Amino acid sequence: MTEPRALPIAARAEDRPFDPAAELYELQREEGLPRVTVPSPILGDFEAVMITRYEDARSVLRDDRLRMGFVFDPEAPRTMLNQPGNLLNYNGDEHSRLRRMLTGAFSVKRVRALRPMIEEIVSARLDALSEAGPGADLVRVFSTPIPTMVICELLGVPYADRADFQHRAQVGLDVNTTREVQIRNLAEMDEYMAGLVADHRKQPGDNVLGGVVRDFGHELTDDELVGIGNMLLIAGHETTASMLSASTALLLQHPDQLAVVRDEPSKIDDAVEELLRYCAPATIMPRQAAAPMSVRGQRIEEGERVVVSILAANRDPDATEHDLDALDVSRQPRPHVTFGHGVHQCLGQQLARMELRVALPALFDRFPTLKPAVPWEEIDYRTTALVFGVRELPVTW
Ligand code: HEM
């Protein structure tokens, strides 16, 4: 067996943060499946078989022999990635039991009904941006607060608590914080969520958490409800915030594509799909083989870890005859696994799409002269984190 190779977790090209690193393309062209060491401050470094091709990604993610390897362990310390109720910590029947309680709240129909609330949040953030400038950090004033506010609405977080809530969310998601800080922060978050759950138990609010308590509260422990709340925050916050900032940075560099987003409402759904493919904010999906299996003739042993590279799969030249390295918001089809695939496919994908479809055209419409306030080379991208993003996006208009 060949020695595993070290691979930066996000593996993006140094000077082109939206593109996979050359070494990722090289792995994709290899005949067999490469074995890599994946460095991860949160999960701990691990060795894994790497999946980089689009069709391989979809087939392994549909295969129920490949399971979530980081399952909930009640004996281990609670972290963002180890808690009851978090769908990403469960497999098989335990996973479907929890997932079926949540799918209704995130259906296309239910998300459509959230549109006026999202429009209101976006409009308030555009006002805040206008008041802050000309000249402001788009990440802090626009991209981060939008998904946080949306999640606050879903969980029924009172207005007075929102600033604290947002702060804790950010600490919890910062991969550069130490494990100790993470654990302490989660304890605070748990305490706060437990209060919200207790309130909803007394009087279920007219929101997602309230709906789950009303319909399934008798089947769920308080601990699970707390974990569900934390999971929605973790999964829905950073990824969406990152998409908003990254898409803005990308579109400002492609004015012809930006014009489509701003001026052609009938094309916004297609455009958002292409931006999702191109930005791929969640970069990898880790799994573990529960039984021996083979992918393209290569054996994967029971217990072996597998990691699917979303970044590479979304640029697989074999997925379509078109050039997937080019950004083309009008393109069809747009093969991507940005929201994953199979049973763990993103629960909140319709919500994320809606936030992007509302926020991006509104931003460019309200600020037609929006431009970066620093040279492009100075924009600080988070290229090595589990979730790709922009640390700061100074803009002016
Ligand atoms: C799962 C990406 C927004 C909730 C996932 C997965 C991906 C993903 C790749 C699958 C992980 C895996 O299979 O290992 C994204 C991206 C988003 C986004 C790129 C934004 C652009 C959201 C939002 C919510 C959400 C807004 C909810 C508020 C979830 C949940 C899961 C999940 C609960 C776990 C599903 C399961 O295990 O059954 N997401 N997500 N996500 N996402 Fe999202």
Boltz pocket constraint, residues with backbone or C-beta under 6 A from the ligand:
constraints:
  - pocket:
      binder: B
      contacts: [[A, 87], [A, 88], [A, 99], [A, 151], [A, 231], [A, 232], [A, 233], [A, 235], [A, 236], [A, 237], [A, 239], [A, 240], [A, 243], [A, 280], [A, 281], [A, 282], [A, 284], [A, 285], [A, 286], [A, 337], [A, 338], [A, 339], [A, 340], [A, 341], [A, 343], [A, 344], [A, 345], [A, 346], [A, 347], [A, 348], [A, 349], [A, 351], [A, 352]]
      max_distance: 6.0
